[in-house]
Structure formats: C-alpha cells, structure tokens
Amino acid sequence: MINFGHETEELEFKKTTGELHDAMKDIAAILNKHGQGTLYFGVLPSGEVKGQQVVESTLRDISRVVSESIKPQIYPQIQKITIDGCDIIEVRFNGKHKPYSAYGKYYIRTADESRELTPVELTDMIANSVYTAQWEQFETEYTIQDVDEEALKGFYEKATACGRLPDEGFEVEKLLNKLGLLKNGHLNNAGNVLFGNKGPVVLKMAVFASNEKLTFLDINRIENNIFRLVEIAVNYIQKNIHWRAEIGSITREEIPEIPVRAIREIVINSFTHAQYGTGTQHEVDIHPGKIVIYNPGEFPSQFTPEDFATKHISSIIRNELIARVLYLCHNIESFGSGFKRVYSLCNEANVACTYQKMSVGFSFIFLRNELNAYKSGPAKEQAVPTLLNKTEKAVFELIQTSPSMSREELAHEIAKTPRTVQRALDGLRGKGLISRVGTNRTGYWKMSFSSAGVRG
C-alpha cells in the first residue's frame, strides 16, 4: 500500500469528504501561510491511502463548497486519482489575495495543524498583504536617467560572478526590465529604492556613550539606495567594534568581537524586509554594551527569530522584488536561512543576541562582551545558548538600558509582582548573565555576558 508520508504545512489529509467542513479551514490556513497547497480526501492522517467512494457529483460538490466557503474566491484543481485500486481525490489550490477566510473566520497553518488567527495577527496580515500587493510595483517619476549606474553594474558583476544571473552583457534598460524594476519606462518603487540615485532610503547611524540614546559620540544620516547602504552600514559597524589579533606560526588573523557575517545577515534582512514608503528610517545604534539594528518593518507576529533559526519555516517575504535582487547578487544566500546562520555564528563566537518586536518596526540586538574579557578570548567551552523565560527576557532587556532600576521599578515596567521579578533576577544571576554591584539601594546591575547566546 502506498503511503503519502506525513502531513506538513502545505499538505493535508482527510479520510473522506465527510470532513469537508474542516477541509475548508485547512485550505484557508494553508493559503494564509504559504499561498498554495494540496489536500487529499481518502488518505488517513498517517499518510496511508484508504480510498473513498467517488461518484459523478463528488467533485462538483467539493468545488461548490470551496466556492461558497473560501473568500476571496479561489479556483482549485480537483481530480480523482486511483492508487492500488483505491479512489482518492486530489485538491490543489493557490491564491495571492490573502487573508483568506473559511465560513467567515480566518486561520493560519502551524506545522500540520490549523488554528484561528488572533485579531492582532489578522490586522498584521491585512496590512502586509495590502502593502505587498501594491507598493513594489507602483510606478515612480524616476527614469533610467535616475539610476545609480555604478551600483547597478556592481550588482551585475556580483550576480554573474556567483552564477545566479547569466552573463549577457551589461545594458541598463535590458537589465532593469529583466529584474522587473521598470514600468512604462519608469522605475517602480522597488527599482528606485534598490538602485535610485536620488537618495531614496534613509539610514541613521550613531555611536553612543552609554547604553541609552542620550550622548552621541558620532552620528550620521545618509540618503542612498539599498545596494550602497548595505555596505555602508556593515562597514560602519566593523569600524566601531573591537577586534583582536590571533598570531599563528605564519599569519596574523584579525577577529571581530561579533562575526561580520552575522552582522551582514541582519543588515541585509533589515533592508529586505522593511516596510518602505512610510517615511520611517533604518537605524544602526552602537552602544558600549550592545549593537542595535532597527528595521522599519514589523516581524511576523506569530513567529520569533528563533523559530526561523530552529524550525523548518518557509521565509515570509514582504518585498519579493527586492529580495530576489539581493538573492541574485548573493547578498541573500538562501531564502529563510538568515537567522539560522546568525545564531550559529554567534554561538560559535560566544556572542549573545536578542531582539525586540515593536508596534512599528523590529530591532535585532547583538550584546557586546566586556572589552577586557574579550581581549582574553571567548570561553570556548560555552557553546550552548542560555534560554530565558518570558519574564527573565523582559527584565534582562530593561536592565541593559537602565542598570540602576530597582526591583520595584522593574516590576512596575513589566506589570509583574516584585516577588516574580526577584525570581527572574535570581535566574539571570544563576545563568551568569548579570551581577549586582553595590548595595540594593544605591547599586546597579552589571552585564556579565557569560553565556554563548541569549534566547527568549
């Protein structure tokens, strides 16, 4: 007997069409997550083919129920398949106009199950869908004369050198058309932010004297295109972090306190997944204890960076044209693998990292080791990340920026009792992440950074 394997985020099995009602929820959930999928009637959840009775009207009945229950309307491919003498029904479906509902309710796929979307998730999905469907393709006032030709040629040389774009000769108009960045002879929004020469994207970069955004040691505001700003941001961070030298028998190797590949991944992720057209600016903030890379685009509300690093989750792309261009020139190595690579690199280098999801935007944070401890080299035996619970993570983030906060002040900020906060503080001290300097009344919390990574 043929076995179809296990259900996945894009594959659902139903024993019979008696489960037609639940099948519609699964179709809506899969569409909202992946935009396409397949559902089989006559297959057990284990993947075993059992078959079911298929009469002349069965396929028409399924088509009618799909038409009546799934909104916006979709047009699936429905056919009968015979396997080892058993009749089953295959339903293949796709759609680009999410969110999709089934019987007036909205669902999302998580692993092999479908659950109802929360109001916040639904609001986010609607906003992102409207943005994704329209913004990149909008025609701008700018023409080929407004292209940063040097940046475009730099892209072409990188893309052809890595084999992701055929070398057919560099011609500006031909290349822009090939990349889908021209509309009626004008750059569309994607083409403008990628290669425009009128400063279409704003990047703010600063070095601060403390872990709060109070005293500037250096500040920059740059208007340029994405292709140039990626390098500008990475170079700025490289110049403002600590490096140590390891001298071998023949060579001298300069090693950064934070892996440059990890920095580059987060910078590129920020420019790839930002929400453009809102006037919001990208930011790089360098503090003594942390480096914050701010992305003006919300992170998917149902996930965390760790989910993308540790689970098999398909990449959720806000700007498809921008992402494709950055992929072609090897700035993106493969879709959906960025956070996995960042966490791996940070763990190997004994660098802690965290993140902050905000109502507008998302920040990824590299925590910096103390300089003296760093000069002596990272502790190689600490290769396992430290896992924080939700309260510990909230307390940890607060005392990074306000180390003198009392237990009661912390409790007020995160809406917990002082006793709960004390347990979190004890947990953080037990994990070697913080220590107390001075008295309870006049002292402050000191970042110890003795773990390989911090995960919430």
C-alpha positions, -999 to 999 in steps of 0.1 A, spaced: 0 0 0 14 34 -10 19 59 19 19 96 13 41 103 43 32 129 69 11 160 68 30 192 65 23 230 65 14 227 28 -2 192 27 -34 179 45 -51 145 45 -88 138 51 -102 103 54 -134 111 35 -154 140 21 -174 138 53 -146 161 67 -153 187 40 -161 214 66 -128 210 83 -110 207 50 -121 243 41 -105 256 73 -72 238 64 -73 253 29 -77 288 42 -50 283 68 -25 270 42 -33 298 18 -27 324 45 7 308 53 21 297 20 -3 308 -8 -5 273 -21 -10 237 -11 -26 203 -16 -53 184 2 -63 147 -3 -96 130 5 -93 93 11 -60 94 29 -55 88 67 -36 113 88 -7 88 89 -5 91 51 -19 56 44 -42 55 13 -76 41 22 -97 54 -6 -133 66 -6 -163 64 -28 -163 89 -57 -195 93 -77 -202 116 -106 -213 145 -83 -185 143 -58 -160 166 -75 -188 191 -83 -198 191 -46 -163 198 -35 -160 226 -60 -193 242 -49 -183 241 -12 -149 257 -19 -166 284 -39 -192 291 -12 -169 289 19 -135 303 9 -132 341 5 -117 356 -16 -128 330 -41 -102 305 -54 -103 281 -83 -87 248 -72 -78 219 -95 -99 189 -83 -94 154 -97 -99 118 -89 -68 96 -87 -67 58 -84 -39 43 -64 -36 5 -59 -73 2 -68 -84 29 -43 -100 61 -55 -88 93 -38 -95 130 -45 -67 155 -50 -74 192 -44 -46 216 -55 -51 253 -47 -33 286 -47 -40 322 -42 -23 356 -38 -50 377 -22 -48 368 15 -61 369 41 -85 340 32 -114 330 53 -134 298 57 -170 303 68 -162 339 78 -133 330 101 -95 333 94 -70 306 100 -32 300 99 -12 269 94 13 259 122 32 226 114 4 202 104 -25 219 122 -47 249 115 -57 274 141 -78 306 141 -59 338 137 -58 363 166 -72 398 159 -36 412 160 -24 386 136 -53 393 112 -46 430 113 -9 425 106 -17 401 77 -42 426 61 -17 455 64 12 434 49 -10 420 21 -21 454 10 15 466 11 30 436 -6 4 436 -34 9 472 -43 39 490 -32 69 475 -50 51 477 -84 40 513 -82 54 535 -109 76 564 -98 85 596 -115 121 585 -120 135 571 -153 167 553 -164 185 587 -161 179 585 -123 196 551 -119 229 548 -100 246 530 -129 277 522 -109 257 505 -82 237 486 -108 269 475 -126 283 463 -92 252 442 -87 255 427 -122 291 418 -117 284 401 -84 253 383 -97 271 369 -128 302 360 -109 283 338 -85 263 322 -113 228 334 -103 224 356 -133 236 348 -169 263 370 -183 245 385 -213 263 418 -213 256 449 -191 228 471 -205 210 493 -180 175 492 -196 177 455 -205 188 445 -170 162 466 -152 135 450 -174 148 416 -167 147 423 -130 111 436 -132 122 471 -120 108 492 -148 72 501 -155 62 522 -186 98 534 -189 99 545 -153 115 528 -122 89 512 -100 93 516 -62 115 485 -59 138 497 -86 141 531 -71 150 520 -35 174 494 -49 193 515 -75 179 551 -75 204 579 -74 182 605 -56 187 591 -21 155 570 -18 163 553 15 175 569 48 200 553 71 208 568 105 240 556 123 253 566 157 278 557 184 265 564 219 285 570 252 261 547 272 235 520 267 209 547 265 203 570 235 215 601 253 251 613 245 264 609 209 300 602 202 293 601 165 262 605 143 255 601 106 224 604 84 228 590 49 204 590 19 212 564 -7 200 533 -24 198 498 -7 227 484 -27 251 510 -13 235 513 22 241 476 29 279 481 26 278 515 43 260 500 74 282 469 76 314 490 73 303 514 99 297 486 124 330 470 116 349 502 123 332 507 157 336 472 172 365 457 190 390 434 171 416 411 185 447 396 168 455 359 168 490 352 156 499 319 142 532 305 131 530 324 98 499 346 97 482 372 118 444 370 119 421 399 130 390 386 147 360 408 154 340 407 187 309 400 166 311 378 134 309 401 104 289 376 85 262 377 113 262 415 111 258 414 74 229 389 75 210 411 99 217 443 79 205 427 47 175 412 65 166 447 76 167 463 42 150 432 26 120 431 49 115 467 58 82 484 51 90 513 27 70 543 17 62 553 53 89 578 59 104 555 86 142 553 86 167 524 91 190 527 122 223 514 134 229 522 171 262 513 186 264 513 224 291 501 248 271 471 257 251 463 225 246 470 188 211 476 177 200 472 141 165 487 136 143 475 107 112 497 100 90 467 93 71 445 117 83 410 124 56 383 116 36 383 148 32 345 150 70 339 149 102 348 166 138 349 151 144 316 170 116 300 151 133 306 118 166 295 133 154 262 148 123 251 129 116 244 93 96 275 84 94 289 50 107 325 45 79 352 48 89 378 22 75 413 24 93 427 -7 96 400 -33 114 420 -60 139 435 -35 146 400 -20 151 385 -54 176 411 -65 196 407 -32 195 369 -37 208 371 -72 239 390 -62 245 366 -33 237 391 -5 210 366 5 225 331 4 192 312 5 157 323 15 147 316 51 182 306 63 194 340 76 185 337 113 197 301 114 231 313 101 232 343 126 225 322 156 250 296 146 278 322 140 270 339 173 271 307 193 304 297 178 319 331 187 303 332 222 282 363 213 249 368 229 220 382 209 184 391 214 156 411 197 127 434 203 94 434 185 77 468 185 43 481 173 63 498 145 95 481 135 118 454 147 152 455 163 179 428 164 204 433 192 240 419 194 252 421 230 288 431 234 312 414 257 333 434 282 364 446 264 388 431 289 371 397 289 371 398 251 408 405 248 415 373 266 394 355 241 359 339 243 353 308 265 353 280 240 336 256 264 304 277 265 288 266 232 252 261 244 229 292 243 212 303 275 174 300 273 154 327 291 117 326 300 95 355 291 99 373 324 136 368 325 139 382 290 118 413 298 139 420 329 171 414 311 162 438 283 152 466 308 184 464 328 205 465 297 194 501 291 186 511 327 210 491 350 201 511 381 164 502 381 152 487 414 132 455 417 100 475 423 107 497 392 112 466 371 80 451 384 61 482 375 75 483 340 66 447 331 34 445 352 46 418 375 49 415 412 83 423 429 85 387 440 82 375 404 108 399 393 131 388 421 128 352 408 138 364 373 168 383 387 179 353 406 175 332 375 196 357 354 223 357 381 223 319 382 228 318 345 258 342 348 242 370 328 241 397 355 257 405 388 250 432 414 275 460 421 270 479 453 241 478 477 204 471 469 196 508 474 225 525 457 240 498 434 234 488 399 232 457 377 262 447 357 261 427 324 283 396 328 277 380 293 290 346 304 267 327 281 271 319 245 238 333 235 206 346 250 172 333 237 138 342 249 
